[in-house]
Amino acid sequence: MSILNDILNARQFALNEDYQQALSLYQKARTEIEREISICHDIQQNKSWTNMLVEIEEEKKAIKQIMSSCESFYSKIGSDPSKVHDIEPDD
């Protein structure tokens, strides 16, 4: 099922710190779930879809909080995130 694949891939992208791609896949899954809800007439199945939507929103919110924290951190240290990986650690 592509919805589950989208969610699993979104989670993997989030773990790999590719937050924009993760959010994009979550949005795609959300759209597909909303379509399923609109055509599904099974109350139990709709509850499952609705629960999945709640989980997606919680995960999207967590990712957005991480992104906001990163932006705040990088602005405080006055650095571009892409340059942080080039910093040599002190031994």
MMTF fields as JSON, N, C-alpha, C and O atoms, coordinates in Angstrom:
{
  "mmtfVersion": "1.0.0",
  "mmtfProducer": "UNKNOWN",
  "numBonds": 363,
  "numAtoms": 364,
  "numGroups": 91,
  "numChains": 1,
  "numModels": 1,
  "chainsPerModel": [1],
  "groupsPerChain": [91],
  "chainIdList": ["A"],
  "bondAtomList": [4, 2, 8, 6, 12, 10, 16, 14, 20, 18, 24, 22, 28, 26, 32, 30, 36, 34, 40, 38, 44, 42, 48, 46, 52, 50, 56, 54, 60, 58, 64, 62, 68, 66, 72, 70, 76, 74, 80, 78, 84, 82, 88, 86, 92, 90, 96, 94, 100, 98, 104, 102, 108, 106, 112, 110, 116, 114, 120, 118, 124, 122, 128, 126, 132, 130, 136, 134, 140, 138, 144, 142, 148, 146, 152, 150, 156, 154, 160, 158, 164, 162, 168, 166, 172, 170, 176, 174, 180, 178, 184, 182, 188, 186, 192, 190, 196, 194, 200, 198, 204, 202, 208, 206, 212, 210, 216, 214, 220, 218, 224, 222, 228, 226, 232, 230, 236, 234, 240, 238, 244, 242, 248, 246, 252, 250, 256, 254, 260, 258, 264, 262, 268, 266, 272, 270, 276, 274, 280, 278, 284, 282, 288, 286, 292, 290, 296, 294, 300, 298, 304, 302, 308, 306, 312, 310, 316, 314, 320, 318, 324, 322, 328, 326, 332, 330, 336, 334, 340, 338, 344, 342, 348, 346, 352, 350, 356, 354, 360, 358],
  "bondOrderList": [1, 1, 1, 1, 1, 1, 1, 1, 1, 1, 1, 1, 1, 1, 1, 1, 1, 1, 1, 1, 1, 1, 1, 1, 1, 1, 1, 1, 1, 1, 1, 1, 1, 1, 1, 1, 1, 1, 1, 1, 1, 1, 1, 1, 1, 1, 1, 1, 1, 1, 1, 1, 1, 1, 1, 1, 1, 1, 1, 1, 1, 1, 1, 1, 1, 1, 1, 1, 1, 1, 1, 1, 1, 1, 1, 1, 1, 1, 1, 1, 1, 1, 1, 1, 1, 1, 1, 1, 1, 1],
  "groupList": [{"groupName": "MET", "atomNameList": ["N", "CA", "C", "O"], "elementList": ["N", "C", "C", "O"], "formalChargeList": [0, 0, 0, 0], "bondAtomList": [1, 0, 2, 1, 3, 2], "bondOrderList": [1, 1, 2], "singleLetterCode": "M", "chemCompType": "L-PEPTIDE LINKING"}, {"groupName": "SER", "atomNameList": ["N", "CA", "C", "O"], "elementList": ["N", "C", "C", "O"], "formalChargeList": [0, 0, 0, 0], "bondAtomList": [1, 0, 2, 1, 3, 2], "bondOrderList": [1, 1, 2], "singleLetterCode": "S", "chemCompType": "L-PEPTIDE LINKING"}, {"groupName": "ILE", "atomNameList": ["N", "CA", "C", "O"], "elementList": ["N", "C", "C", "O"], "formalChargeList": [0, 0, 0, 0], "bondAtomList": [1, 0, 2, 1, 3, 2], "bondOrderList": [1, 1, 2], "singleLetterCode": "I", "chemCompType": "L-PEPTIDE LINKING"}, {"groupName": "LEU", "atomNameList": ["N", "CA", "C", "O"], "elementList": ["N", "C", "C", "O"], "formalChargeList": [0, 0, 0, 0], "bondAtomList": [1, 0, 2, 1, 3, 2], "bondOrderList": [1, 1, 2], "singleLetterCode": "L", "chemCompType": "L-PEPTIDE LINKING"}, {"groupName": "ASN", "atomNameList": ["N", "CA", "C", "O"], "elementList": ["N", "C", "C", "O"], "formalChargeList": [0, 0, 0, 0], "bondAtomList": [1, 0, 2, 1, 3, 2], "bondOrderList": [1, 1, 2], "singleLetterCode": "N", "chemCompType": "L-PEPTIDE LINKING"}, {"groupName": "ASP", "atomNameList": ["N", "CA", "C", "O"], "elementList": ["N", "C", "C", "O"], "formalChargeList": [0, 0, 0, 0], "bondAtomList": [1, 0, 2, 1, 3, 2], "bondOrderList": [1, 1, 2], "singleLetterCode": "D", "chemCompType": "L-PEPTIDE LINKING"}, {"groupName": "ALA", "atomNameList": ["N", "CA", "C", "O"], "elementList": ["N", "C", "C", "O"], "formalChargeList": [0, 0, 0, 0], "bondAtomList": [1, 0, 2, 1, 3, 2], "bondOrderList": [1, 1, 2], "singleLetterCode": "A", "chemCompType": "L-PEPTIDE LINKING"}, {"groupName": "ARG", "atomNameList": ["N", "CA", "C", "O"], "elementList": ["N", "C", "C", "O"], "formalChargeList": [0, 0, 0, 0], "bondAtomList": [1, 0, 2, 1, 3, 2], "bondOrderList": [1, 1, 2], "singleLetterCode": "R", "chemCompType": "L-PEPTIDE LINKING"}, {"groupName": "GLN", "atomNameList": ["N", "CA", "C", "O"], "elementList": ["N", "C", "C", "O"], "formalChargeList": [0, 0, 0, 0], "bondAtomList": [1, 0, 2, 1, 3, 2], "bondOrderList": [1, 1, 2], "singleLetterCode": "Q", "chemCompType": "L-PEPTIDE LINKING"}, {"groupName": "PHE", "atomNameList": ["N", "CA", "C", "O"], "elementList": ["N", "C", "C", "O"], "formalChargeList": [0, 0, 0, 0], "bondAtomList": [1, 0, 2, 1, 3, 2], "bondOrderList": [1, 1, 2], "singleLetterCode": "F", "chemCompType": "L-PEPTIDE LINKING"}, {"groupName": "GLU", "atomNameList": ["N", "CA", "C", "O"], "elementList": ["N", "C", "C", "O"], "formalChargeList": [0, 0, 0, 0], "bondAtomList": [1, 0, 2, 1, 3, 2], "bondOrderList": [1, 1, 2], "singleLetterCode": "E", "chemCompType": "L-PEPTIDE LINKING"}, {"groupName": "TYR", "atomNameList": ["N", "CA", "C", "O"], "elementList": ["N", "C", "C", "O"], "formalChargeList": [0, 0, 0, 0], "bondAtomList": [1, 0, 2, 1, 3, 2], "bondOrderList": [1, 1, 2], "singleLetterCode": "Y", "chemCompType": "L-PEPTIDE LINKING"}, {"groupName": "LYS", "atomNameList": ["N", "CA", "C", "O"], "elementList": ["N", "C", "C", "O"], "formalChargeList": [0, 0, 0, 0], "bondAtomList": [1, 0, 2, 1, 3, 2], "bondOrderList": [1, 1, 2], "singleLetterCode": "K", "chemCompType": "L-PEPTIDE LINKING"}, {"groupName": "THR", "atomNameList": ["N", "CA", "C", "O"], "elementList": ["N", "C", "C", "O"], "formalChargeList": [0, 0, 0, 0], "bondAtomList": [1, 0, 2, 1, 3, 2], "bondOrderList": [1, 1, 2], "singleLetterCode": "T", "chemCompType": "L-PEPTIDE LINKING"}, {"groupName": "CYS", "atomNameList": ["N", "CA", "C", "O"], "elementList": ["N", "C", "C", "O"], "formalChargeList": [0, 0, 0, 0], "bondAtomList": [1, 0, 2, 1, 3, 2], "bondOrderList": [1, 1, 2], "singleLetterCode": "C", "chemCompType": "L-PEPTIDE LINKING"}, {"groupName": "HIS", "atomNameList": ["N", "CA", "C", "O"], "elementList": ["N", "C", "C", "O"], "formalChargeList": [0, 0, 0, 0], "bondAtomList": [1, 0, 2, 1, 3, 2], "bondOrderList": [1, 1, 2], "singleLetterCode": "H", "chemCompType": "L-PEPTIDE LINKING"}, {"groupName": "TRP", "atomNameList": ["N", "CA", "C", "O"], "elementList": ["N", "C", "C", "O"], "formalChargeList": [0, 0, 0, 0], "bondAtomList": [1, 0, 2, 1, 3, 2], "bondOrderList": [1, 1, 2], "singleLetterCode": "W", "chemCompType": "L-PEPTIDE LINKING"}, {"groupName": "VAL", "atomNameList": ["N", "CA", "C", "O"], "elementList": ["N", "C", "C", "O"], "formalChargeList": [0, 0, 0, 0], "bondAtomList": [1, 0, 2, 1, 3, 2], "bondOrderList": [1, 1, 2], "singleLetterCode": "V", "chemCompType": "L-PEPTIDE LINKING"}, {"groupName": "GLY", "atomNameList": ["N", "CA", "C", "O"], "elementList": ["N", "C", "C", "O"], "formalChargeList": [0, 0, 0, 0], "bondAtomList": [1, 0, 2, 1, 3, 2], "bondOrderList": [1, 1, 2], "singleLetterCode": "G", "chemCompType": "PEPTIDE LINKING"}, {"groupName": "PRO", "atomNameList": ["N", "CA", "C", "O"], "elementList": ["N", "C", "C", "O"], "formalChargeList": [0, 0, 0, 0], "bondAtomList": [1, 0, 2, 1, 3, 2], "bondOrderList": [1, 1, 2], "singleLetterCode": "P", "chemCompType": "L-PEPTIDE LINKING"}],
  "groupTypeList": [0, 1, 2, 3, 4, 5, 2, 3, 4, 6, 7, 8, 9, 6, 3, 4, 10, 5, 11, 8, 8, 6, 3, 1, 3, 11, 8, 12, 6, 7, 13, 10, 2, 10, 7, 10, 2, 1, 2, 14, 15, 5, 2, 8, 8, 4, 12, 1, 16, 13, 4, 0, 3, 17, 10, 2, 10, 10, 10, 12, 12, 6, 2, 12, 8, 2, 0, 1, 1, 14, 10, 1, 9, 11, 1, 12, 2, 18, 1, 5, 19, 1, 12, 17, 15, 5, 2, 10, 19, 5, 5],
  "groupIdList": [1, 2, 3, 4, 5, 6, 7, 8, 9, 10, 11, 12, 13, 14, 15, 16, 17, 18, 19, 20, 21, 22, 23, 24, 25, 26, 27, 28, 29, 30, 31, 32, 33, 34, 35, 36, 37, 38, 39, 40, 41, 42, 43, 44, 45, 46, 47, 48, 49, 50, 51, 52, 53, 54, 55, 56, 57, 58, 59, 60, 61, 62, 63, 64, 65, 66, 67, 68, 69, 70, 71, 72, 73, 74, 75, 76, 77, 78, 79, 80, 81, 82, 83, 84, 85, 86, 87, 88, 89, 90, 91],
  "secStructList": [7, 2, 2, 2, 2, 2, 2, 2, 2, 2, 2, 2, 2, 2, 2, 6, 6, 7, 2, 2, 2, 2, 2, 2, 2, 2, 2, 2, 2, 2, 2, 2, 2, 2, 2, 2, 2, 2, 2, 7, 7, 7, 2, 2, 2, 2, 2, 2, 2, 2, 2, 2, 2, 2, 2, 2, 2, 2, 2, 2, 2, 2, 2, 2, 2, 2, 2, 2, 2, 2, 2, 2, 2, 2, 2, 2, 2, 6, 7, 7, 2, 2, 2, 2, 6, 6, 7, 7, 7, 7, 7],
  "xCoordList": [0.847, 0.0, 0.886, 1.79, 0.647, 1.523, 1.441, 2.41, 0.31, 0.193, 1.196, 1.918, 1.234, 2.166, 3.614, 4.467, 3.888, 5.239, 5.622, 6.751, 4.677, 4.952, 5.272, 6.188, 4.527, 4.756, 6.104, 6.871, 6.391, 7.679, 8.843, 9.849, 8.709, 9.755, 9.891, 11.003, 8.77, 8.812, 9.572, 10.378, 9.321, 10.028, 11.525, 12.346, 11.872, 13.287, 13.967, 15.089, 13.293, 13.85, 14.033, 15.035, 13.077, 13.205, 14.41, 15.166, 14.591, 15.749, 17.059, 18.074, 17.037, 18.221, 18.353, 19.211, 17.499, 17.507, 17.132, 17.499, 16.417, 15.891, 14.425, 13.498, 14.263, 12.95, 11.96, 10.773, 12.431, 11.518, 10.931, 9.736, 11.774, 11.292, 10.319, 9.31, 10.622, 9.732, 8.363, 7.331, 8.359, 7.085, 6.305, 5.079, 7.002, 6.348, 5.666, 4.533, 6.355, 5.76, 4.608, 3.616, 4.736, 3.619, 2.393, 1.271, 2.611, 1.487, 0.852, -0.371, 1.679, 1.159, 0.321, -0.766, 0.817, 0.069, -1.238, -2.281, -1.173, -2.385, -3.448, -4.621, -3.047, -3.984, -4.606, -5.809, -3.783, -4.292, -5.253, -6.273, -4.937, -5.817, -7.147, -8.205, -7.094, -8.337, -9.205, -10.431, -8.57, -9.329, -9.968, -11.13, -9.215, -9.75, -10.942, -11.949, -10.819, -11.915, -13.169, -14.284, -12.971, -14.126, -14.872, -16.065, -14.168, -14.842, -15.169, -15.886, -14.641, -14.85, -16.128, -16.38, -16.928, -18.181, -18.155, -19.182, -17.004, -16.834, -16.379, -15.309, -17.197, -16.922, -15.598, -14.822, -15.328, -14.072, -12.868, -11.855, -12.986, -11.882, -11.635, -10.49, -12.71, -12.569, -11.9, -11.126, -12.195, -11.528, -10.034, -9.224, -9.672, -8.252, -7.578, -6.476, -8.252, -7.695, -7.547, -6.536, -8.561, -8.524, -7.395, -6.708, -7.199, -6.095, -4.75, -3.819, -4.664, -3.432, -3.178, -2.038, -4.245, -4.099, -3.563, -2.713, -4.061, -3.599, -2.11, -1.351, -1.701, -0.285, 0.579, 1.645, 0.115, 0.862, 1.017, 2.107, -0.06, 0.005, 0.956, 1.686, 0.959, 1.877, 3.324, 4.188, 3.585, 4.948, 5.374, 6.522, 4.465, 4.777, 5.085, 6.011, 4.315, 4.535, 5.909, 6.616, 6.286, 7.599, 8.716, 9.699, 8.567, 9.582, 9.684, 10.786, 8.555, 8.574, 9.234, 9.926, 9.031, 9.691, 11.206, 11.976, 11.626, 13.056, 13.631, 14.693, 12.929, 13.403, 13.509, 14.479, 12.532, 12.538, 13.694, 14.361, 13.924, 15.038, 16.375, 17.267, 16.511, 17.754, 17.966, 19.071, 16.918, 17.03, 17.426, 18.263, 16.828, 17.157, 18.613, 19.319, 19.056, 20.437, 21.405, 22.365, 21.156, 22.074, 22.103, 23.149, 20.968, 20.978, 21.744, 22.387, 21.683, 22.416, 23.923, 24.682, 24.357, 25.794, 26.276, 27.468, 25.341, 25.688, 26.281, 27.231, 25.72, 26.264, 25.165, 23.997, 25.592, 24.72, 24.789, 25.887, 23.645, 23.663, 24.539, 25.14, 24.618, 25.415, 26.906, 27.681, 27.323, 28.737, 29.136, 30.326, 28.169, 28.474, 29.202, 30.049, 28.887, 29.52, 31.002, 31.763, 31.415, 32.804, 33.668, 34.89, 33.049, 33.796, 34.528, 33.945, 35.816, 36.626, 36.44, 36.543, 36.169, 36.011, 37.353, 38.393, 37.311, 38.509, 38.753, 37.817, 40.007, 40.333, 40.769, 41.08],
  "yCoordList": [-1.186, 0.0, 1.239, 1.349, 2.144, 3.307, 4.254, 4.953, 4.289, 5.161, 4.737, 5.569, 3.45, 2.959, 3.168, 3.514, 2.96, 3.204, 4.666, 4.988, 5.554, 6.985, 7.34, 8.119, 6.775, 7.056, 6.49, 7.171, 5.254, 4.655, 5.439, 5.673, 5.84, 6.63, 8.005, 8.51, 8.61, 9.906, 9.784, 10.651, 8.724, 8.512, 8.329, 8.846, 7.6, 7.387, 8.691, 8.964, 9.495, 10.793, 11.669, 12.374, 11.631, 12.412, 11.945, 12.765, 10.637, 10.11, 10.517, 10.685, 10.674, 11.09, 12.613, 13.132, 13.32, 14.785, 15.469, 16.622, 14.776, 15.384, 15.726, 15.068, 16.775, 17.116, 17.578, 17.262, 18.316, 18.782, 17.606, 17.584, 16.637, 15.459, 14.675, 14.167, 14.576, 13.865, 14.546, 13.88, 15.856, 16.585, 16.429, 16.316, 16.422, 16.249, 14.884, 14.781, 13.845, 12.502, 12.37, 11.701, 12.999, 12.982, 13.653, 13.173, 14.761, 15.463, 14.592, 14.554, 13.9, 12.996, 11.897, 11.585, 11.308, 10.259, 10.814, 10.164, 12.025, 12.652, 12.82, 12.527, 13.283, 13.474, 12.141, 12.061, 11.101, 9.778, 9.237, 8.635, 9.446, 8.983, 9.721, 9.111, 11.027, 11.799, 11.305, 11.278, 10.914, 10.357, 9.033, 8.78, 8.191, 6.905, 7.12, 6.418, 8.079, 8.366, 8.793, 8.406, 9.592, 10.095, 8.998, 9.134, 7.9, 6.844, 5.608, 4.714, 5.569, 4.399, 4.56, 5.622, 3.506, 3.562, 2.641, 2.421, 2.117, 1.241, 2.085, 2.692, 2.114, 2.956, 2.595, 3.483, 1.318, 0.884, 1.282, 1.745, 1.099, 1.464, 2.97, 3.42, 3.736, 5.194, 5.611, 6.567, 4.894, 5.19, 4.936, 5.713, 3.862, 3.559, 4.645, 5.089, 5.073, 6.138, 7.429, 8.124, 7.732, 8.954, 8.897, 9.895, 7.743, 7.584, 7.777, 8.35, 7.292, 7.446, 8.929, 9.392, 9.659, 11.102, 11.806, 12.691, 11.412, 12.007, 11.733, 12.628, 10.5, 10.142, 10.963, 11.454, 11.102, 11.882, 13.324, 13.892, 13.907, 15.298, 15.446, 16.435, 14.481, 14.527, 14.439, 15.156, 13.574, 13.423, 14.659, 15.09, 15.229, 16.465, 17.591, 18.373, 17.669, 18.709, 18.542, 19.526, 17.307, 17.049, 17.465, 18.072, 17.143, 17.517, 19.032, 19.578, 19.705, 21.167, 21.78, 22.792, 21.181, 21.669, 21.471, 22.345, 20.329, 20.076, 21.113, 21.682, 21.349, 22.314, 23.707, 24.425, 24.078, 25.385, 25.493, 26.525, 24.429, 24.426, 24.54, 25.265, 23.83, 23.904, 25.311, 25.849, 25.906, 27.267, 28.237, 29.114, 28.08, 28.937, 28.757, 29.736, 27.518, 27.221, 27.824, 28.492, 27.591, 28.084, 29.615, 30.213, 30.24, 31.706, 32.228, 33.274, 31.519, 31.937, 31.802, 32.627, 30.778, 30.607, 31.309, 31.317, 31.893, 32.647, 31.804, 32.212, 30.624, 29.724, 29.2, 29.097, 28.876, 28.225, 26.722, 26.175, 26.04, 24.597, 23.788, 22.797, 24.187, 23.425, 23.527, 22.684, 24.551, 24.729, 24.063, 23.881, 23.698, 23.124, 21.796, 21.471, 21.03, 19.727, 19.873, 18.912, 21.08, 21.312, 21.68, 21.766, 21.899, 22.295, 21.094, 20.029, 21.281, 20.221, 20.196, 21.242, 19.032, 18.975, 19.134, 18.719, 19.739, 19.853, 18.547, 17.902, 18.152, 16.912, 17.177, 16.24],
  "zCoordList": [0.0, 0.0, 0.0, 0.827, -0.887, -1.033, 0.162, 0.458, 0.847, 2.013, 3.081, 3.63, 3.37, 4.383, 3.946, 4.763, 2.674, 2.156, 2.292, 2.662, 1.992, 2.129, 3.581, 3.847, 4.503, 5.922, 6.367, 7.048, 5.986, 6.352, 5.749, 6.418, 4.503, 3.861, 4.507, 4.666, 4.879, 5.567, 6.878, 7.217, 7.606, 8.87, 8.633, 9.39, 7.593, 7.297, 6.896, 7.322, 6.081, 5.715, 6.949, 7.067, 7.861, 9.096, 9.903, 10.423, 10.008, 10.724, 10.062, 10.737, 8.752, 8.001, 7.922, 7.208, 8.658, 8.745, 7.43, 7.203, 6.581, 5.357, 5.645, 5.173, 6.433, 6.975, 5.91, 5.993, 4.919, 3.868, 3.091, 2.793, 2.769, 2.043, 2.918, 2.43, 4.202, 5.127, 5.169, 5.081, 5.302, 5.352, 4.054, 4.069, 2.955, 1.654, 1.566, 1.097, 2.015, 1.984, 2.977, 2.691, 4.13, 5.083, 4.475, 4.637, 3.776, 3.149, 2.069, 1.935, 1.307, 0.272, 0.911, 0.425, 1.997, 2.695, 3.246, 3.171, 3.801, 4.351, 3.266, 3.495, 2.106, 0.993, 0.579, 0.331, 0.505, 0.133, 1.197, 0.861, 2.456, 3.535, 3.493, 3.648, 3.284, 3.192, 2.047, 2.156, 0.952, -0.178, 0.222, -0.098, 0.92, 1.384, 2.325, 2.231, 3.217, 4.146, 3.379, 3.729, 2.334, 1.58, 0.82, 0.548, 0.472, -0.288, 0.553, 0.104, 1.76, 2.62, 3.436, 4.007, 3.488, 4.241, 5.454, 6.097, 5.756, 6.918, 8.111, 8.082, 9.147, 10.314, 10.963, 11.317, 11.122, 11.749, 10.906, 11.431, 9.617, 8.733, 8.775, 8.794, 8.789, 8.878, 10.181, 10.202, 11.279, 12.553, 12.429, 12.935, 11.762, 11.552, 10.724, 11.047, 9.646, 8.818, 9.62, 9.522, 10.405, 11.213, 12.24, 12.459, 12.868, 13.815, 13.119, 13.685, 11.89, 11.133, 10.832, 10.869, 10.537, 10.309, 11.554, 11.457, 12.713, 13.973, 14.166, 14.538, 13.911, 14.047, 13.084, 13.457, 11.867, 10.877, 11.351, 11.279, 11.83, 12.292, 13.475, 13.559, 14.387, 15.522, 15.049, 15.552, 14.094, 13.576, 12.79, 12.891, 12.013, 11.291, 12.271, 12.057, 13.332, 14.346, 14.989, 15.207, 15.292, 15.892, 14.943, 15.367, 13.664, 12.677, 12.57, 12.508, 12.548, 12.463, 13.69, 13.579, 14.857, 16.072, 15.975, 16.373, 15.449, 15.254, 14.291, 14.542, 13.199, 12.21, 12.824, 12.579, 13.606, 14.261, 15.258, 15.332, 16.018, 16.972, 16.248, 16.691, 15.147, 14.361, 13.826, 13.907, 13.283, 12.762, 13.86, 13.65, 15.019, 16.152, 16.565, 16.808, 16.642, 17.015, 16.01, 16.393, 14.722, 13.701, 13.672, 13.418, 13.929, 13.942, 15.165, 15.086, 16.277, 17.472, 17.297, 17.805, 16.589, 16.396, 15.136, 14.829, 14.421, 13.227, 12.131, 11.464, 11.943, 10.932, 10.034, 10.41, 8.838, 7.869, 8.14, 8.247, 8.255, 8.545, 7.595, 8.008, 6.353, 5.395, 5.691, 5.238, 6.447, 6.757, 8.067, 8.324, 8.897, 10.194, 10.062, 10.894, 9.037, 8.844, 8.492, 8.599, 8.07, 7.699, 8.893, 8.769, 10.052, 11.247, 11.808, 12.01, 12.058, 12.627, 14.141, 14.782, 14.731, 16.177, 16.886, 16.375, 18.066, 18.895, 19.602, 20.075, 19.675, 20.382, 21.795, 22.531]
}
